[in-house]
Amino acid sequence: MSIRPATVAGALLAASASLTLLPTTATAAASTTSVEKGVVIECSGQVGGRSVYVSLYENSRYVNVVQVNVGDDGASREVHDIVRAGRVRAAVRIGDSTARVTGVVRLTGRPTRVHDEQDDAGQHIVSDGTHRALATRLRLSLNGDKARLTCDNAFRYRLRVTRTDVV
């Protein structure tokens, strides 16, 4: 049996036509956009001869977290509010003691535009918005000792965050 060129060409044409009937567009990746507002305050100091690190994080959409490390000991916890009307009040239990962070913050300077892109936990995350510096006067109290904190990284943020699933 001989194969005629017209038959092969017809078969190829029919095969390619059936392939074009299959879906040709990729499924669009799911994405969500939200507005997130809050504060980031990171401080250090010395109390009772030990180094201190304090992180205060507020986010209008997710959890607020207080973290205090004193020497090799530390703790963190979720809280309702950290900064209210310019006043800072936060506490965590470290062993048998309570570490308290108190003081005041105020906005300073002009807002700075920010843009950030990163991949995390199977998502591509794009953040656009502003940061505005905070002037701080904070202290840490622990077991009767008090220490003034130096906060090198303190700002209020407002961001539009788009999270897109990486396919």
C-alpha positions in Angstrom: 0.0 0.0 0.0 1.4 3.4 -0.9 0.8 6.5 1.1 -0.2 9.4 -1.1 1.2 12.9 -0.1 -2.3 14.3 -0.2 -3.4 11.8 2.5 -0.5 12.7 4.8 -1.1 16.4 4.3 -4.8 15.9 5.1 -4.0 13.9 8.2 -1.6 16.6 9.5 -4.1 19.3 8.8 -6.8 17.4 10.6 -4.5 16.8 13.6 -3.5 20.4 13.8 -7.1 21.5 13.6 -8.0 19.3 16.5 -5.2 20.7 18.6 -6.4 24.2 18.1 -9.7 23.2 19.7 -7.9 22.6 23.1 -7.7 25.5 25.5 -4.7 27.7 24.5 -4.7 30.2 27.3 -3.1 29.5 30.7 -5.2 29.8 33.8 -4.8 33.3 35.3 -3.0 33.3 38.6 -5.2 34.3 41.6 -4.3 37.7 43.1 -5.6 39.8 45.9 -5.0 43.4 46.7 -5.3 45.0 50.2 -4.4 48.2 52.0 -2.1 47.6 55.0 -1.4 50.4 57.6 0.7 50.2 60.7 4.0 50.9 62.4 7.4 49.2 62.7 9.6 50.2 65.6 12.9 48.4 66.3 15.0 49.4 69.3 18.0 48.4 71.3 19.5 49.2 74.7 20.9 47.8 77.9 19.1 46.8 81.0 20.7 45.2 84.1 23.9 44.8 82.2 22.3 42.8 79.4 21.6 43.8 75.8 18.0 44.4 74.8 16.3 44.2 71.4 12.6 45.3 71.1 10.4 44.9 68.0 7.0 46.5 67.9 4.9 45.7 64.8 1.3 46.8 64.0 -0.6 45.9 60.9 -4.2 46.8 60.3 -4.9 43.7 58.3 -2.9 41.1 60.2 -1.6 40.6 63.7 0.2 43.1 65.9 3.3 41.6 67.6 5.5 42.7 70.5 8.9 41.0 70.8 11.5 41.6 73.5 14.9 39.9 73.8 17.0 40.5 76.9 20.4 38.8 76.7 19.7 35.2 75.6 16.1 35.3 76.9 13.1 36.6 75.0 9.5 36.3 74.2 6.9 37.6 71.8 3.1 37.8 71.8 0.2 39.1 69.7 -1.5 42.2 71.1 -4.5 44.3 70.2 -2.9 47.8 70.2 0.7 48.9 70.7 0.5 52.6 69.7 -2.6 54.6 70.5 -2.8 58.4 70.2 1.0 58.6 70.1 1.5 56.6 73.3 3.3 53.2 73.3 2.3 50.5 75.8 3.3 46.9 75.4 4.4 44.1 77.7 5.6 40.5 77.4 6.4 37.8 80.0 10.0 36.6 79.9 10.2 33.8 82.4 8.9 35.0 85.7 9.3 38.7 84.8 7.3 41.2 82.8 9.2 43.4 80.3 7.2 46.6 79.7 7.9 49.0 76.8 6.4 52.5 77.3 6.8 56.0 75.8 5.7 58.2 73.0 6.1 58.4 69.2 5.3 61.2 66.8 5.4 61.5 63.1 8.4 63.4 61.7 9.5 64.4 58.2 7.6 63.9 54.9 6.3 60.6 53.6 8.8 58.6 51.5 7.5 56.6 48.6 8.3 52.9 48.7 8.1 50.0 46.2 9.0 46.4 47.0 8.7 43.1 45.2 9.4 39.7 46.7 8.5 36.1 46.4 7.3 34.4 49.6 5.4 31.2 50.4 4.3 30.6 46.8 3.3 34.2 46.1 4.8 37.2 44.3 4.1 40.2 46.5 4.2 43.8 45.3 4.0 46.6 47.8 3.5 50.3 46.9 2.9 53.1 49.3 4.6 55.3 51.8 6.7 55.2 55.0 6.9 58.1 57.3 9.5 58.3 60.1 8.6 58.3 63.7 10.5 60.1 66.4 10.6 57.9 69.5 11.1 58.3 73.3 10.8 54.7 74.6 12.0 52.9 77.6 12.0 49.3 78.8 11.3 48.3 82.4 12.3 44.9 83.7 12.6 43.8 87.4 12.8 47.3 88.6 15.6 48.2 86.1 14.8 50.8 83.5 16.6 51.5 80.2 16.1 54.1 77.5 15.8 52.5 74.1 17.5 53.7 70.9 15.1 53.1 67.9 17.0 53.3 64.7 14.2 51.9 62.6 10.9 53.5 63.3 8.2 54.4 60.8 4.5 54.4 60.0 3.5 52.7 56.8 0.6 52.7 54.4 0.9 50.2 51.6 -1.2 48.8 48.7 -0.2 45.1 48.7 -0.9 42.8 45.8 -0.3 39.1 46.3 -0.3 36.8 43.2 0.0 33.1 43.4 3.0 31.8 41.6 1.9 29.2 39.1 
